[in-house]
Amino acid sequence: MTRTPLRISFFGGGTDYPEYYRRRPGAVVGTAIDKYIYISALRLTAYQPYNYRVAYSTLEFSQKLDEIQHPVVREVLKYYEVTDRLDISVMSDLPSSGSGLGSSSAFTVGFLNLINSMMHRPMTKMDLAREATKVERELLHENVGVQDQLHASFGGINRFDFFEKQIRVTPISISARDLNRINESLVLVHTGIARRATDTVSEQVAATATGSIDNDLEALYAMVEDCSNILEEGGESMLRDLGDLFCKSWDIKRRLSSKVSNGAIDELYAKVMAAGAYGGKLCGAGGGGFLAMLVPPEKIAHVREAVFPLAVIPTSIDLTGTVLVNQSPAIDILKSSRVW
């Protein structure tokens, strides 16, 4: 079984698309969080009347690999030429669909980690991130950036820099005391809207390719350095300074696509701020999912009252990235190994 974290992107989102960073430098800073996707796989015996069982929000039984409806499961098994009959189960701490927390990429990273472990093929954190990006962009032709896969693989609070084909990973140096400050103040507020990022991302990627939103993306890129400095300097003003920066980036993000926000989301954001939050942002491409907000611990109860009946979920930083949480010697698909 693998456990893979979801993520919150702090600043720089949009500059992690190849359509941007192949032309000019991009960077993001963000964190993996302690909300996870769990994936397990069991090699089937000869007694089941099916060759593949895949359990997630849907329960699938298939005889042929091409019949599997889950796109990542199907394409990864095909790509690695896995011929074993498998029972695959997926669990998640939060609803995966439309969360804005990078769940699609977290699933891909976790599934790749699981399959490569079963094949006894060790992979580095960067290997997993790059392979997940390949699966999503090249095999599935998804409009995705490259930060979600990195957060899921590495864990922790990191700055990722992109230019042409290069990726640089820089862990943010933060004291234990300041890390605790973040953990005590970071909450997710559900908007009550589940959305697919496709429409929002498509509009934004098209605008990125033409260069029409370059000025806004450059402003978000500059905030990555500001955020890194605030986190590493730490201190009593850290959360308030981060909150102010979140508010500025939220104003810019809303200009990237007409589908990023709507009246209901704007009203919810205003309620959370009025209840005492330092600041925050809508996670992911926009249009729904979760707000990530920094709230003084003594104000969290006020936020709950202000947004009731919507969920307010305390969260904290994950420091490990994707991990194997157990291994069974009975699971062995080495014979399925692809030649590399």
C-alpha positions in Angstrom: 0.0 0.0 0.0 1.1 3.5 -0.7 0.2 6.7 1.1 0.5 9.9 -0.9 -0.2 13.5 0.3 -2.4 16.1 -1.3 -1.0 19.6 -1.6 -1.7 23.3 -1.2 0.1 25.5 -3.7 1.0 28.8 -2.0 2.3 31.0 -4.8 3.5 30.7 -8.5 0.7 28.5 -9.7 0.4 28.8 -13.5 4.1 29.3 -14.1 4.6 25.5 -13.7 3.0 24.9 -17.1 5.5 24.1 -19.9 3.6 26.5 -22.1 5.0 29.2 -19.8 8.4 28.0 -18.4 9.7 26.9 -21.8 9.6 30.7 -22.6 10.6 32.2 -19.3 11.5 31.0 -15.8 8.7 29.7 -13.6 8.6 28.8 -9.9 6.1 27.7 -7.2 6.2 27.4 -3.5 3.8 25.2 -1.6 3.4 22.3 0.7 2.2 18.7 0.9 -0.5 18.3 3.6 -1.6 15.5 6.0 -4.5 14.5 3.9 -3.8 11.4 1.9 -4.7 9.0 -0.9 -4.1 5.3 -0.1 -3.7 2.7 -2.8 -3.3 -1.0 -2.3 -3.0 -3.9 -4.8 -3.3 -7.7 -4.3 -2.4 -10.3 -6.8 -5.4 -12.4 -7.6 -5.6 -16.2 -7.4 -7.2 -18.3 -10.1 -10.6 -18.4 -8.4 -12.0 -15.0 -9.1 -14.3 -14.8 -12.2 -12.6 -11.6 -13.3 -9.0 -10.4 -14.0 -9.1 -6.9 -12.6 -11.1 -5.4 -9.7 -10.6 -1.7 -9.2 -12.4 -0.1 -6.3 -12.6 3.7 -5.9 -15.7 5.9 -6.1 -16.8 3.3 -8.7 -16.4 -0.5 -8.4 -15.1 -2.0 -11.6 -14.7 -5.7 -12.6 -12.9 -6.3 -15.9 -11.6 -9.2 -17.9 -9.3 -7.2 -20.2 -7.0 -4.4 -19.4 -8.5 -2.1 -22.0 -11.9 -2.5 -20.3 -10.7 -0.7 -17.2 -12.4 2.7 -16.9 -10.0 4.3 -14.5 -7.6 6.1 -16.9 -4.5 6.2 -14.8 -4.8 2.5 -13.7 -5.4 1.4 -17.2 -2.6 3.4 -18.9 0.0 2.7 -16.2 -0.6 -1.0 -16.3 -0.4 -1.0 -20.1 2.7 1.2 -20.1 4.6 -1.1 -17.7 3.2 -4.2 -19.5 1.8 -5.6 -16.2 0.1 -8.9 -17.0 -0.8 -10.0 -13.5 -4.4 -10.2 -12.4 -4.9 -7.5 -9.8 -7.3 -6.3 -7.1 -6.7 -2.5 -6.6 -8.4 -0.5 -3.9 -8.3 3.3 -3.4 -9.1 5.3 -0.3 -8.9 9.0 0.4 -9.1 11.3 3.4 -11.0 13.8 1.4 -13.3 13.6 -1.6 -10.9 13.5 -4.5 -13.1 14.9 -7.3 -12.9 18.6 -7.7 -11.0 19.3 -4.5 -8.3 21.6 -6.0 -5.7 19.8 -3.8 -3.9 18.0 -6.6 -5.6 14.6 -6.0 -5.3 13.4 -9.6 -1.5 13.8 -9.6 -1.3 12.4 -6.1 -3.1 9.3 -7.3 -0.8 9.0 -10.2 2.4 9.4 -8.1 1.0 6.9 -5.5 0.0 4.3 -8.1 3.4 4.6 -9.8 5.1 4.2 -6.5 3.0 1.1 -5.8 3.5 -0.6 -9.2 7.3 0.1 -9.3 7.6 -1.3 -5.8 5.8 -4.4 -6.8 8.2 -4.7 -9.7 11.2 -4.3 -7.4 12.2 -1.3 -9.5 13.4 1.5 -7.2 12.6 5.1 -8.1 13.8 8.4 -6.7 11.3 11.1 -5.7 12.2 13.0 -8.9 11.8 9.8 -11.0 8.3 9.4 -9.6 7.4 13.1 -10.3 8.7 13.0 -13.8 7.1 9.7 -14.6 3.7 10.9 -13.2 4.0 14.0 -15.4 4.6 11.8 -18.4 1.6 9.7 -17.7 -0.7 12.7 -17.3 0.6 14.9 -20.1 1.7 12.4 -22.7 -0.4 9.2 -22.1 -3.6 10.9 -20.9 -3.1 14.3 -22.7 -4.2 16.2 -19.6 -3.7 19.9 -19.3 -1.7 19.8 -16.1 1.3 21.6 -14.7 4.3 19.9 -13.1 4.1 21.1 -9.4 1.4 18.7 -8.1 3.5 15.6 -9.0 6.5 17.1 -7.2 4.6 18.0 -4.0 3.1 14.5 -3.9 6.5 12.9 -4.4 8.7 15.0 -2.1 6.4 16.1 0.7 7.3 19.1 2.9 7.4 22.8 2.1 9.3 23.3 -1.1 10.2 25.8 -3.8 10.3 24.3 -7.3 12.0 26.3 -10.1 11.4 25.5 -13.8 13.1 26.6 -16.9 13.1 24.8 -20.2 13.6 21.1 -19.2 15.2 21.8 -15.9 13.6 21.4 -12.4 15.3 22.5 -9.2 13.9 21.5 -5.8 14.7 23.7 -2.8 13.3 22.7 0.6 12.2 25.8 2.6 14.2 26.1 5.8 11.7 26.7 8.5 12.1 26.4 12.3 10.1 23.8 14.3 8.3 26.7 16.1 7.3 28.4 12.9 6.2 25.0 11.4 3.9 24.6 14.4 2.5 28.1 13.9 1.5 27.1 10.4 0.1 23.7 11.5 -2.1 25.4 14.2 -3.5 28.0 11.8 -3.9 26.2 8.5 -7.5 25.1 7.6 -9.4 24.0 4.6 -12.8 25.5 4.0 -15.0 23.6 1.5 -16.8 25.8 -0.9 -19.6 23.3 -1.3 -18.8 23.3 -5.1 -17.2 20.3 -6.7 -15.7 21.2 -10.0 -13.5 19.7 -12.8 -10.5 21.9 -13.5 -10.7 21.2 -17.2 -12.6 24.3 -18.4 -10.7 26.7 -16.1 -7.3 25.2 -17.0 -8.0 25.1 -20.7 -8.8 28.8 -20.8 -5.8 29.6 -18.7 -3.4 27.5 -20.7 -4.6 29.0 -24.0 -4.0 32.5 -22.5 -0.6 31.4 -21.3 0.4 30.1 -24.8 -0.5 33.5 -26.3 1.4 35.4 -23.7 -1.7 37.5 -22.8 -1.5 36.8 -19.1 2.3 37.0 -18.8 2.2 40.1 -16.6 0.0 38.4 -14.1 2.1 35.3 -14.1 5.3 37.3 -13.6 3.7 38.9 -10.6 2.8 35.5 -9.1 6.4 34.3 -9.9 7.8 37.3 -7.9 5.6 36.3 -4.9 7.4 33.0 -4.7 10.5 34.8 -3.6 8.5 36.9 -1.2 6.9 33.8 0.3 10.2 32.0 0.6 11.7 34.9 2.5 8.7 35.2 4.9 8.8 31.5 5.7 12.5 31.4 6.3 12.6 34.6 8.4 9.7 33.3 10.5 8.7 35.0 13.7 5.6 36.5 15.2 4.6 38.3 12.0 5.0 35.4 9.6 1.4 34.3 9.5 0.0 37.8 9.1 2.6 38.6 6.3 1.7 35.3 4.5 -2.0 36.1 4.8 -1.5 39.5 3.2 0.5 38.0 0.4 -2.3 35.3 -0.1 -4.8 38.1 -0.5 -2.7 39.8 -3.1 -2.2 36.6 -5.1 -5.9 35.8 -4.9 -6.7 39.1 -6.6 -4.2 38.3 -9.4 -5.4 34.7 -9.8 -9.0 35.8 -10.4 -7.7 37.6 -13.5 -6.1 34.5 -15.0 -9.5 33.0 -16.1 -13.1 34.1 -15.9 -13.9 30.7 -14.3 -11.6 31.0 -11.3 -14.2 32.4 -9.0 -17.9 33.3 -8.8 -20.2 35.2 -6.5 -20.6 32.3 -4.0 -16.9 31.8 -3.7 -16.2 35.5 -3.3 -18.9 35.7 -0.6 -17.5 32.7 1.3 -14.0 34.2 1.2 -15.3 37.5 2.6 -17.0 35.6 5.4 -13.8 33.8 6.4 -11.9 37.0 6.4 -14.5 38.8 8.4 -14.3 36.0 11.0 -10.7 36.8 11.6 -8.6 34.9 9.0 -5.2 36.4 8.1 -5.7 35.5 4.5 -6.0 32.6 2.0 -6.7 31.4 -1.5 -8.8 29.1 -3.5 -6.9 25.8 -4.1 -6.1 24.5 -7.5 -7.4 25.9 -10.8 -10.5 27.5 -9.3 -14.2 27.3 -9.7 -14.8 25.3 -6.5 -13.1 22.8 -4.2 -11.4 24.1 -1.0 -10.2 27.5 0.3 -6.9 27.2 2.1 -6.9 29.8 4.9 -4.5 30.9 7.6 -6.6 31.6 10.8 -5.4 32.5 14.3 -6.2 29.3 16.4 -8.5 31.3 18.6 -10.5 32.4 15.6 -11.1 29.0 14.0 -14.3 28.5 16.0 -15.6 31.8 14.6 -14.8 30.7 11.1 -16.8 27.5 11.7 -19.8 29.5 12.8 -19.5 31.9 9.9 -19.5 29.3 7.2 -21.8 26.7 8.7 -22.9 24.2 7.4 -19.8 24.1 5.2 -16.8 22.0 6.4 -13.8 23.6 8.1 -10.9 21.1 8.3 -7.7 21.7 10.2 -4.7 20.5 8.3 -1.0 20.4 8.7 2.2 19.9 6.8 3.2 16.4 5.5 7.0 16.0 5.6 7.4 12.6 3.9 5.8 12.6 0.5 4.6 9.4 -1.0 5.6 6.3 1.0 5.0 2.6 1.2 3.1 1.9 4.4 3.4 -1.9 4.2 4.8 -4.5 1.9 3.9 -8.2 1.5 6.3 -10.7 0.1 3.4 -12.5 -1.4 2.9 -9.6 -3.9 5.5 -10.0 -6.6 5.0 -9.1 -10.2 8.7 -9.0 -11.1 7.9 -11.3 -14.0 5.9 -8.4 -15.5 8.9 -6.1 -15.5 9.3 -3.9 -18.5 12.7 -3.8 -20.1 14.4 -0.5 -19.6 
